[in-house]
Amino acid sequence: MNITIRKIGNSEGVIIPKEMLERYGLKAGDQMQFTAKDGGFQMQPLEEAFQRQLEHANRFMDKYKVALKKLAE
């Protein structure tokens, strides 16, 4: 399947065909993991457990933003 990289605002992105979204149960707002592999790319949905951990980490970093900034100095 050929996909074209397109300009989206100030970035570039790809449009995932509807049949691929339906096949893998994906929808707008779902997060994907994008990695380089064997001279190409691999894209897969983030695992639900990892996604929850990521959300908790983001809340923690927001809550302790000042302390984390001080520690990074």
TORVEX-812837 format. One record per residue: residue in one letter; x, y, z of N, C-alpha, C in turn; residue number from 1. Coordinates in steps of 0.1 Angstrom, whole numbers, padded with zeros to 4 digits. Example, Ala and Ser with C-alpha at 12.3 -4.5 7.8 and 13.67 -1.06 7.14 Angstrom:
BEGIN
<rec A; <0132; -0057; 0078>; <0123; -0045; 0078>; <0132; -0033; 0078>; 1>
<rec S; <0128; -0022; 0071>; <0137; -0011; 0071>; <0129; 0000; 0079>; 2>
This chain:
BEGIN
<rec M; <0008; -0012; 0000>; <0000; 0000; 0000>; <0009; 0012; 0000>; 1>
<rec N; <0007; 0021; -0009>; <0014; 0034; -0010>; <0007; 0045; -0002>; 2>
<rec I; <0015; 0052; 0006>; <0009; 0063; 0013>; <0018; 0075; 0011>; 3>
<rec T; <0012; 0087; 0008>; <0020; 0099; 0006>; <0021; 0108; 0018>; 4>
<rec I; <0033; 0113; 0020>; <0036; 0123; 0031>; <0030; 0136; 0027>; 5>
<rec R; <0021; 0142; 0036>; <0014; 0154; 0032>; <0017; 0165; 0043>; 6>
<rec K; <0016; 0177; 0038>; <0017; 0189; 0047>; <0005; 0190; 0056>; 7>
<rec I; <0007; 0190; 0069>; <-0005; 0192; 0078>; <-0001; 0203; 0088>; 8>
<rec G; <-0006; 0215; 0086>; <-0002; 0226; 0094>; <0013; 0229; 0091>; 9>
<rec N; <0021; 0230; 0102>; <0035; 0233; 0101>; <0043; 0220; 0101>; 10>
<rec S; <0036; 0209; 0100>; <0043; 0196; 0101>; <0040; 0188; 0088>; 11>
<rec E; <0045; 0176; 0087>; <0041; 0167; 0077>; <0035; 0154; 0084>; 12>
<rec G; <0027; 0147; 0077>; <0021; 0135; 0082>; <0016; 0126; 0071>; 13>
<rec V; <0011; 0115; 0075>; <0005; 0105; 0066>; <-0010; 0103; 0069>; 14>
<rec I; <-0017; 0101; 0059>; <-0031; 0098; 0061>; <-0033; 0082; 0061>; 15>
<rec I; <-0038; 0077; 0071>; <-0040; 0062; 0072>; <-0053; 0059; 0065>; 16>
<rec P; <-0053; 0050; 0055>; <-0065; 0047; 0048>; <-0076; 0041; 0058>; 17>
<rec K; <-0088; 0044; 0055>; <-0099; 0039; 0063>; <-0099; 0024; 0065>; 18>
<rec E; <-0096; 0016; 0055>; <-0097; 0002; 0056>; <-0086; -0003; 0066>; 19>
<rec M; <-0074; 0004; 0067>; <-0064; 0000; 0077>; <-0069; 0004; 0091>; 20>
<rec L; <-0075; 0015; 0092>; <-0080; 0019; 0106>; <-0090; 0009; 0111>; 21>
<rec E; <-0099; 0005; 0102>; <-0110; -0004; 0106>; <-0104; -0018; 0109>; 22>
<rec R; <-0094; -0022; 0101>; <-0088; -0035; 0103>; <-0081; -0037; 0117>; 23>
<rec Y; <-0075; -0026; 0121>; <-0068; -0026; 0134>; <-0075; -0019; 0145>; 24>
<rec G; <-0087; -0015; 0143>; <-0096; -0009; 0154>; <-0090; 0005; 0158>; 25>
<rec L; <-0085; 0012; 0149>; <-0079; 0025; 0153>; <-0089; 0037; 0150>; 26>
<rec K; <-0087; 0048; 0157>; <-0095; 0060; 0155>; <-0087; 0072; 0158>; 27>
<rec A; <-0093; 0083; 0155>; <-0086; 0096; 0157>; <-0083; 0097; 0172>; 28>
<rec G; <-0071; 0102; 0175>; <-0067; 0103; 0189>; <-0059; 0092; 0195>; 29>
<rec D; <-0060; 0080; 0188>; <-0052; 0069; 0193>; <-0037; 0072; 0191>; 30>
<rec Q; <-0028; 0067; 0200>; <-0014; 0070; 0198>; <-0007; 0058; 0193>; 31>
<rec M; <0003; 0061; 0184>; <0010; 0050; 0178>; <0025; 0051; 0182>; 32>
<rec Q; <0032; 0040; 0181>; <0046; 0039; 0183>; <0053; 0038; 0170>; 33>
<rec F; <0062; 0047; 0167>; <0069; 0047; 0154>; <0083; 0045; 0156>; 34>
<rec T; <0089; 0034; 0150>; <0103; 0031; 0151>; <0109; 0027; 0138>; 35>
<rec A; <0123; 0030; 0138>; <0130; 0026; 0126>; <0133; 0011; 0127>; 36>
<rec K; <0132; 0004; 0116>; <0135; -0010; 0116>; <0139; -0015; 0102>; 37>
<rec D; <0150; -0022; 0102>; <0155; -0028; 0089>; <0155; -0019; 0077>; 38>
<rec G; <0160; -0007; 0079>; <0160; 0003; 0068>; <0147; 0009; 0065>; 39>
<rec G; <0137; 0007; 0072>; <0124; 0012; 0070>; <0118; 0017; 0083>; 40>
<rec F; <0105; 0017; 0084>; <0097; 0021; 0096>; <0087; 0011; 0100>; 41>
<rec Q; <0084; 0011; 0113>; <0074; 0002; 0118>; <0065; 0011; 0127>; 42>
<rec M; <0052; 0010; 0125>; <0042; 0018; 0132>; <0032; 0008; 0138>; 43>
<rec Q; <0030; 0009; 0152>; <0020; 0000; 0158>; <0013; 0008; 0169>; 44>
<rec P; <0001; 0004; 0173>; <-0006; 0010; 0184>; <0001; 0008; 0197>; 45>
<rec L; <0001; 0019; 0205>; <0007; 0017; 0218>; <-0001; 0007; 0226>; 46>
<rec E; <0005; -0001; 0234>; <-0002; -0010; 0243>; <-0010; -0002; 0253>; 47>
<rec E; <-0022; -0007; 0257>; <-0031; 0000; 0266>; <-0024; 0002; 0280>; 48>
<rec A; <-0017; -0008; 0285>; <-0010; -0007; 0298>; <0001; 0003; 0297>; 49>
<rec F; <0008; 0003; 0286>; <0019; 0013; 0285>; <0013; 0027; 0283>; 50>
<rec Q; <0002; 0028; 0277>; <-0005; 0041; 0275>; <-0009; 0047; 0289>; 51>
<rec R; <-0015; 0038; 0297>; <-0018; 0042; 0311>; <-0006; 0047; 0319>; 52>
<rec Q; <0005; 0040; 0318>; <0017; 0044; 0324>; <0022; 0057; 0319>; 53>
<rec L; <0021; 0059; 0307>; <0025; 0072; 0301>; <0017; 0083; 0306>; 54>
<rec E; <0004; 0081; 0307>; <-0005; 0092; 0312>; <-0002; 0095; 0327>; 55>
<rec H; <0001; 0085; 0335>; <0005; 0087; 0349>; <0018; 0095; 0349>; 56>
<rec A; <0027; 0091; 0341>; <0040; 0098; 0341>; <0038; 0113; 0337>; 57>
<rec N; <0030; 0115; 0327>; <0027; 0129; 0323>; <0020; 0137; 0334>; 58>
<rec R; <0011; 0131; 0342>; <0005; 0138; 0353>; <0015; 0141; 0364>; 59>
<rec F; <0024; 0131; 0367>; <0034; 0133; 0377>; <0043; 0144; 0373>; 60>
<rec M; <0048; 0145; 0360>; <0057; 0155; 0356>; <0050; 0169; 0356>; 61>
<rec D; <0037; 0169; 0353>; <0030; 0182; 0354>; <0029; 0187; 0369>; 62>
<rec K; <0026; 0177; 0378>; <0024; 0181; 0392>; <0037; 0185; 0398>; 63>
<rec Y; <0049; 0179; 0394>; <0062; 0182; 0400>; <0071; 0189; 0391>; 64>
<rec K; <0065; 0197; 0382>; <0073; 0204; 0371>; <0084; 0212; 0377>; 65>
<rec V; <0081; 0220; 0387>; <0091; 0229; 0393>; <0103; 0221; 0399>; 66>
<rec A; <0099; 0211; 0407>; <0110; 0203; 0414>; <0118; 0196; 0403>; 67>
<rec L; <0112; 0190; 0393>; <0119; 0183; 0383>; <0129; 0192; 0375>; 68>
<rec K; <0124; 0205; 0373>; <0133; 0215; 0366>; <0145; 0218; 0375>; 69>
<rec K; <0143; 0220; 0388>; <0154; 0222; 0397>; <0164; 0211; 0397>; 70>
<rec L; <0159; 0199; 0397>; <0167; 0187; 0397>; <0176; 0186; 0384>; 71>
<rec A; <0170; 0191; 0374>; <0177; 0190; 0361>; <0188; 0200; 0359>; 72>
<rec E; <0189; 0210; 0368>; <0199; 0220; 0367>; <0213; 0215; 0372>; 73>
